[in-house]
Amino acid sequence: MGVKKIFILILLFVIQLNGLMAQQGRVVFYNVENLFDTQDDTLTNDNEFLPDGAKHWTYGRMYRKIVRIYQTLVALGEGDMPAVIGLCEIENREVLKRLVYNTPLSRLGYRIIHRESPDARGIDVAMLYRPDIFEPDSTEWLYVDLPGNQTTREILMVRGKLWQSVTTYFYINHWPSRYGGAGGSKPKRLAAASVLAVSIKQVCLTDDAANIIIMGDFNDDPGDESLQAIGKILKNDPGNSCFLTNLSVKTSITDIEGTIKYQGSWSVFDQVIVSRPLITGSNGCYVISGKAEVFKADFLLEPDVTYTGFAPFRTYKGPAYHNGFSDHLPVSILIGIVNIEN
């Protein structure tokens, strides 16, 4: 998609702002693969993403990546810009400000929710939101305690109102990686699952019909033990008003293979999970799309020359700069307000 077409889509969106978007909004999660600035942070291990570091990360490369993220967000909704965006692998607020204020996204007034995480590499989770659709009223950063004094990203929880009336809870996750092997690192993701589940349980105790949207890079597939542990802690059965549905579970062989590809195999690490009211529409809004949609535009993919098919067009392949978008594909859901007059 060319730059000219992107600008046209934005203009069309602005014209339609008071129409369709008043009734529906897209929620997106995107692991943007190492969006670092070019400055040395002495408190974190960001040395490889410096101009003289192993990745030779320059201002030009950073700026190109920010433009690619913006292009992806515009193309994802075909100009119908997302209401809420969850992001991970963000180094700091400065790169978010460049994305929000130094690209055409500035026309839409996106606001930023972010803070520095305890992650050793300094990568964080964050939320961008459109204040014309979502108004946050509280924010919590959930610390994940790992064994051996290791650190990881916090889980971000934001409560607020959609369309000035529908209270909704958003959780943005980036669970510990599989570095060192899936089995050996599994306890770390189980620890994150426990923290998330305990927070959701507390929400349900005070609001048993809560609209809850959980999104993130879980570094596990939907059927893996860590994701299943959430339901076990919540006693997730259909009779539970806070029953969770994973919208990223494959339901047919025609579903996209995954959101990330490793050694020729796809995995669905990037997922969206919602509470029952978002399925039934019993508490003001509902999921229109029915399931999480993986955005697999041609420009986000490239031929997999080592294995078969296609793979995400990533920024780096090992140490080599590849000038792509990300090693993950974004996922999203479309939600709409319930018209009580119908």
VEXTOR-606250 format. One record per residue (C-alpha): chain; x, y, z. Coordinates in steps of 0.5 Angstrom, whole numbers, plus 500, padded with zeros to 3 digits. Layout:
BEGIN
c->A	c1->X	c2->Y	c3->Z
...
//
This chain:
BEGIN
c->A	c1->500	c2->500	c3->500
c->A	c1->503	c2->507	c3->498
c->A	c1->504	c2->513	c3->502
c->A	c1->499	c2->517	c3->498
c->A	c1->493	c2->511	c3->499
c->A	c1->495	c2->511	c3->506
c->A	c1->493	c2->519	c3->507
c->A	c1->487	c2->518	c3->503
c->A	c1->485	c2->513	c3->508
c->A	c1->486	c2->517	c3->514
c->A	c1->482	c2->523	c3->510
c->A	c1->476	c2->518	c3->509
c->A	c1->477	c2->516	c3->516
c->A	c1->476	c2->523	c3->519
c->A	c1->470	c2->525	c3->514
c->A	c1->467	c2->519	c3->517
c->A	c1->469	c2->520	c3->524
c->A	c1->462	c2->522	c3->527
c->A	c1->458	c2->516	c3->523
c->A	c1->460	c2->509	c3->524
c->A	c1->466	c2->510	c3->529
c->A	c1->461	c2->512	c3->534
c->A	c1->458	c2->505	c3->534
c->A	c1->464	c2->501	c3->533
c->A	c1->472	c2->500	c3->535
c->A	c1->477	c2->496	c3->533
c->A	c1->482	c2->493	c3->539
c->A	c1->489	c2->491	c3->536
c->A	c1->495	c2->488	c3->539
c->A	c1->502	c2->488	c3->536
c->A	c1->509	c2->486	c3->538
c->A	c1->513	c2->491	c3->534
c->A	c1->519	c2->487	c3->535
c->A	c1->524	c2->491	c3->539
c->A	c1->522	c2->499	c3->538
c->A	c1->528	c2->502	c3->541
c->A	c1->531	c2->509	c3->541
c->A	c1->538	c2->510	c3->539
c->A	c1->540	c2->513	c3->546
c->A	c1->544	c2->509	c3->551
c->A	c1->540	c2->507	c3->557
c->A	c1->545	c2->506	c3->563
c->A	c1->540	c2->502	c3->567
c->A	c1->538	c2->497	c3->562
c->A	c1->542	c2->492	c3->557
c->A	c1->540	c2->496	c3->551
c->A	c1->547	c2->496	c3->548
c->A	c1->546	c2->492	c3->542
c->A	c1->541	c2->497	c3->539
c->A	c1->545	c2->503	c3->539
c->A	c1->549	c2->506	c3->533
c->A	c1->555	c2->503	c3->535
c->A	c1->552	c2->496	c3->538
c->A	c1->551	c2->490	c3->535
c->A	c1->545	c2->491	c3->531
c->A	c1->548	c2->498	c3->528
c->A	c1->541	c2->501	c3->530
c->A	c1->541	c2->508	c3->527
c->A	c1->536	c2->514	c3->527
c->A	c1->534	c2->513	c3->520
c->A	c1->533	c2->505	c3->522
c->A	c1->529	c2->507	c3->528
c->A	c1->525	c2->512	c3->524
c->A	c1->523	c2->507	c3->518
c->A	c1->521	c2->502	c3->523
c->A	c1->516	c2->508	c3->526
c->A	c1->513	c2->509	c3->520
c->A	c1->512	c2->502	c3->518
c->A	c1->508	c2->501	c3->525
c->A	c1->504	c2->507	c3->523
c->A	c1->503	c2->504	c3->516
c->A	c1->501	c2->497	c3->519
c->A	c1->496	c2->501	c3->524
c->A	c1->492	c2->505	c3->518
c->A	c1->492	c2->499	c3->513
c->A	c1->489	c2->494	c3->519
c->A	c1->483	c2->498	c3->519
c->A	c1->483	c2->500	c3->512
c->A	c1->483	c2->507	c3->515
c->A	c1->478	c2->506	c3->520
c->A	c1->483	c2->507	c3->526
c->A	c1->483	c2->503	c3->532
c->A	c1->480	c2->505	c3->538
c->A	c1->485	c2->502	c3->543
c->A	c1->492	c2->499	c3->541
c->A	c1->496	c2->494	c3->546
c->A	c1->504	c2->494	c3->544
c->A	c1->510	c2->491	c3->546
c->A	c1->517	c2->491	c3->545
c->A	c1->517	c2->498	c3->546
c->A	c1->523	c2->501	c3->549
c->A	c1->521	c2->508	c3->552
c->A	c1->516	c2->513	c3->552
c->A	c1->520	c2->517	c3->547
c->A	c1->519	c2->512	c3->541
c->A	c1->511	c2->512	c3->543
c->A	c1->511	c2->520	c3->542
c->A	c1->515	c2->519	c3->536
c->A	c1->510	c2->514	c3->533
c->A	c1->504	c2->518	c3->536
c->A	c1->506	c2->525	c3->535
c->A	c1->511	c2->525	c3->529
c->A	c1->507	c2->521	c3->524
c->A	c1->500	c2->522	c3->521
c->A	c1->497	c2->519	c3->527
c->A	c1->497	c2->526	c3->531
c->A	c1->491	c2->528	c3->527
c->A	c1->487	c2->523	c3->531
c->A	c1->489	c2->525	c3->538
c->A	c1->492	c2->518	c3->541
c->A	c1->494	c2->518	c3->548
c->A	c1->499	c2->514	c3->551
c->A	c1->499	c2->510	c3->557
c->A	c1->506	c2->507	c3->559
c->A	c1->511	c2->506	c3->564
c->A	c1->518	c2->504	c3->565
c->A	c1->518	c2->496	c3->566
c->A	c1->523	c2->492	c3->570
c->A	c1->525	c2->488	c3->564
c->A	c1->533	c2->487	c3->564
c->A	c1->533	c2->489	c3->556
c->A	c1->528	c2->495	c3->558
c->A	c1->522	c2->493	c3->553
c->A	c1->515	c2->495	c3->556
c->A	c1->508	c2->494	c3->554
c->A	c1->504	c2->500	c3->553
c->A	c1->497	c2->502	c3->551
c->A	c1->495	c2->508	c3->546
c->A	c1->488	c2->510	c3->546
c->A	c1->483	c2->515	c3->542
c->A	c1->480	c2->519	c3->547
c->A	c1->473	c2->520	c3->543
c->A	c1->472	c2->513	c3->544
c->A	c1->475	c2->510	c3->550
c->A	c1->476	c2->514	c3->557
c->A	c1->481	c2->511	c3->562
c->A	c1->479	c2->512	c3->569
c->A	c1->484	c2->507	c3->573
c->A	c1->491	c2->504	c3->571
c->A	c1->495	c2->498	c3->575
c->A	c1->502	c2->495	c3->573
c->A	c1->502	c2->488	c3->576
c->A	c1->509	c2->486	c3->578
c->A	c1->510	c2->479	c3->576
c->A	c1->515	c2->476	c3->581
c->A	c1->520	c2->471	c3->578
c->A	c1->525	c2->466	c3->581
c->A	c1->532	c2->467	c3->582
c->A	c1->531	c2->475	c3->582
c->A	c1->530	c2->475	c3->575
c->A	c1->525	c2->481	c3->572
c->A	c1->520	c2->481	c3->566
c->A	c1->515	c2->486	c3->564
c->A	c1->509	c2->488	c3->568
c->A	c1->502	c2->486	c3->566
c->A	c1->498	c2->493	c3->564
c->A	c1->491	c2->493	c3->567
c->A	c1->487	c2->499	c3->564
c->A	c1->480	c2->500	c3->566
c->A	c1->475	c2->506	c3->563
c->A	c1->469	c2->507	c3->559
c->A	c1->468	c2->506	c3->552
c->A	c1->463	c2->511	c3->548
c->A	c1->462	c2->514	c3->555
c->A	c1->458	c2->509	c3->558
c->A	c1->461	c2->502	c3->558
c->A	c1->466	c2->500	c3->563
c->A	c1->471	c2->495	c3->560
c->A	c1->478	c2->493	c3->563
c->A	c1->484	c2->492	c3->558
c->A	c1->490	c2->487	c3->560
c->A	c1->496	c2->488	c3->556
c->A	c1->501	c2->482	c3->557
c->A	c1->508	c2->480	c3->554
c->A	c1->510	c2->474	c3->558
c->A	c1->517	c2->471	c3->559
c->A	c1->520	c2->468	c3->553
c->A	c1->522	c2->461	c3->551
c->A	c1->529	c2->463	c3->551
c->A	c1->533	c2->457	c3->554
c->A	c1->527	c2->452	c3->552
c->A	c1->520	c2->452	c3->552
c->A	c1->520	c2->447	c3->558
c->A	c1->525	c2->450	c3->562
c->A	c1->522	c2->457	c3->561
c->A	c1->515	c2->455	c3->563
c->A	c1->515	c2->456	c3->570
c->A	c1->516	c2->464	c3->568
c->A	c1->510	c2->464	c3->564
c->A	c1->506	c2->460	c3->569
c->A	c1->508	c2->466	c3->574
c->A	c1->505	c2->471	c3->569
c->A	c1->499	c2->467	c3->568
c->A	c1->497	c2->467	c3->576
c->A	c1->498	c2->474	c3->577
c->A	c1->493	c2->475	c3->571
c->A	c1->488	c2->471	c3->573
c->A	c1->488	c2->473	c3->581
c->A	c1->487	c2->480	c3->578
c->A	c1->481	c2->478	c3->574
c->A	c1->478	c2->474	c3->580
c->A	c1->479	c2->481	c3->584
c->A	c1->475	c2->484	c3->578
c->A	c1->470	c2->479	c3->578
c->A	c1->469	c2->479	c3->585
c->A	c1->467	c2->487	c3->585
c->A	c1->463	c2->486	c3->578
c->A	c1->461	c2->479	c3->576
c->A	c1->459	c2->482	c3->569
c->A	c1->465	c2->486	c3->567
c->A	c1->467	c2->487	c3->560
c->A	c1->474	c2->484	c3->560
c->A	c1->479	c2->484	c3->554
c->A	c1->486	c2->481	c3->555
c->A	c1->491	c2->481	c3->549
c->A	c1->498	c2->480	c3->549
c->A	c1->504	c2->476	c3->546
c->A	c1->504	c2->470	c3->551
c->A	c1->510	c2->466	c3->548
c->A	c1->505	c2->460	c3->549
c->A	c1->500	c2->457	c3->544
c->A	c1->492	c2->457	c3->547
c->A	c1->492	c2->450	c3->549
c->A	c1->499	c2->451	c3->553
c->A	c1->499	c2->450	c3->560
c->A	c1->500	c2->457	c3->562
c->A	c1->494	c2->459	c3->558
c->A	c1->490	c2->454	c3->561
c->A	c1->492	c2->455	c3->568
c->A	c1->488	c2->462	c3->568
c->A	c1->481	c2->458	c3->567
c->A	c1->483	c2->453	c3->572
c->A	c1->485	c2->459	c3->577
c->A	c1->478	c2->462	c3->575
c->A	c1->474	c2->456	c3->575
c->A	c1->473	c2->457	c3->568
c->A	c1->466	c2->454	c3->567
c->A	c1->460	c2->456	c3->563
c->A	c1->456	c2->457	c3->569
c->A	c1->461	c2->463	c3->571
c->A	c1->459	c2->470	c3->569
c->A	c1->466	c2->471	c3->568
c->A	c1->467	c2->466	c3->564
c->A	c1->473	c2->467	c3->559
c->A	c1->473	c2->465	c3->551
c->A	c1->480	c2->465	c3->548
c->A	c1->478	c2->468	c3->541
c->A	c1->485	c2->466	c3->538
c->A	c1->483	c2->459	c3->538
c->A	c1->483	c2->455	c3->531
c->A	c1->477	c2->453	c3->529
c->A	c1->478	c2->451	c3->522
c->A	c1->484	c2->449	c3->518
c->A	c1->483	c2->455	c3->514
c->A	c1->485	c2->459	c3->520
c->A	c1->491	c2->463	c3->519
c->A	c1->497	c2->458	c3->521
c->A	c1->499	c2->463	c3->527
c->A	c1->502	c2->470	c3->529
c->A	c1->510	c2->468	c3->529
c->A	c1->514	c2->463	c3->525
c->A	c1->520	c2->459	c3->528
c->A	c1->524	c2->454	c3->524
c->A	c1->518	c2->453	c3->519
c->A	c1->513	c2->452	c3->524
c->A	c1->507	c2->457	c3->526
c->A	c1->505	c2->459	c3->533
c->A	c1->499	c2->463	c3->535
c->A	c1->503	c2->467	c3->541
c->A	c1->499	c2->473	c3->540
c->A	c1->492	c2->472	c3->542
c->A	c1->486	c2->476	c3->545
c->A	c1->481	c2->473	c3->550
c->A	c1->475	c2->476	c3->553
c->A	c1->470	c2->475	c3->558
c->A	c1->463	c2->472	c3->557
c->A	c1->459	c2->479	c3->557
c->A	c1->463	c2->481	c3->550
c->A	c1->460	c2->475	c3->547
c->A	c1->453	c2->476	c3->549
c->A	c1->453	c2->483	c3->549
c->A	c1->450	c2->483	c3->556
c->A	c1->454	c2->489	c3->559
c->A	c1->453	c2->494	c3->553
c->A	c1->458	c2->492	c3->548
c->A	c1->460	c2->486	c3->544
c->A	c1->465	c2->482	c3->539
c->A	c1->463	c2->484	c3->532
c->A	c1->468	c2->480	c3->529
c->A	c1->467	c2->473	c3->533
c->A	c1->474	c2->472	c3->533
c->A	c1->481	c2->475	c3->533
c->A	c1->483	c2->477	c3->526
c->A	c1->490	c2->476	c3->524
c->A	c1->492	c2->481	c3->520
c->A	c1->496	c2->478	c3->514
c->A	c1->497	c2->483	c3->509
c->A	c1->502	c2->481	c3->503
c->A	c1->507	c2->487	c3->505
c->A	c1->508	c2->484	c3->512
c->A	c1->510	c2->477	c3->510
c->A	c1->516	c2->475	c3->505
c->A	c1->517	c2->468	c3->502
c->A	c1->520	c2->463	c3->507
c->A	c1->526	c2->461	c3->503
c->A	c1->529	c2->456	c3->509
c->A	c1->523	c2->452	c3->510
c->A	c1->516	c2->453	c3->506
c->A	c1->511	c2->458	c3->505
c->A	c1->511	c2->465	c3->508
c->A	c1->514	c2->468	c3->514
c->A	c1->513	c2->475	c3->518
c->A	c1->517	c2->480	c3->514
c->A	c1->522	c2->482	c3->520
c->A	c1->526	c2->488	c3->522
c->A	c1->532	c2->483	c3->523
c->A	c1->534	c2->476	c3->521
c->A	c1->539	c2->475	c3->527
c->A	c1->544	c2->480	c3->527
c->A	c1->543	c2->482	c3->520
c->A	c1->538	c2->488	c3->518
c->A	c1->533	c2->486	c3->514
c->A	c1->528	c2->493	c3->514
c->A	c1->522	c2->489	c3->515
c->A	c1->516	c2->490	c3->520
c->A	c1->516	c2->485	c3->525
c->A	c1->517	c2->478	c3->527
c->A	c1->510	c2->478	c3->529
c->A	c1->503	c2->479	c3->526
c->A	c1->498	c2->484	c3->529
c->A	c1->491	c2->481	c3->532
c->A	c1->485	c2->485	c3->533
c->A	c1->478	c2->484	c3->534
c->A	c1->472	c2->489	c3->532
c->A	c1->467	c2->491	c3->538
c->A	c1->461	c2->495	c3->538
c->A	c1->456	c2->498	c3->542
c->A	c1->449	c2->495	c3->544
c->A	c1->443	c2->499	c3->541
c->A	c1->438	c2->498	c3->547
c->A	c1->433	c2->501	c3->542
c->A	c1->433	c2->494	c3->538
//
